[in-house]
């Protein structure tokens, strides 16, 4: 289990999106983190060994 603090603006946007998609805030956050990790993985693959240091 994980607990995070969000500022009011982000919390509001997250709540609105969850209502629009009729899903949970947790699911949206999980999907966002999965997407972020995949983008970071792709970014690290595109860098040269010199850039990674």
N, C-alpha and C positions, 0 to 999 in steps of 0.2 A: 504494500500500500504506500502511496505517496500523497503528500499534501503540499499544495503550492499556494502562494498568495498572488493574486492578480490585481492590478490597479482597476479602479472603477470602470474606466473606459473599455478595457479588454474584457472584463467580466460581462459588461452590458452587451458587447458585440457577440461574445460567446453564447450568452443566453438567447439573444435574438436568432442567431444562426441555428441553435439547437431547436428552437421552436419552429423555425421555417422548415428545417429538414425533418422535423418530428423524430429526433434522435436525442441521445444523451450528450451532455457536455463532455463526459469522459470519453465517449466514442470519438467525438470530434478531435479532442486532444490527442488520443492514441493515433488517429489517422494523420494528424499534423506532424507528430513526432516521427512516425514511420516515414513519411514523405521527406522530412528534414534529414533523417539519417541516410536515406537513399541518395539524396542530393549531395550530402557530404562525402559519401562513398564514391560517387561519380566524380566529384571535384578532385578528390585525392588521386584518382586514377589518371586524371588528365594532366596532373602536374609532373614535372620532371623531377628526378631524384634531388637535384640541386634546390628546387623550390620547396621541397618537403623538409629541408634542414632548417 
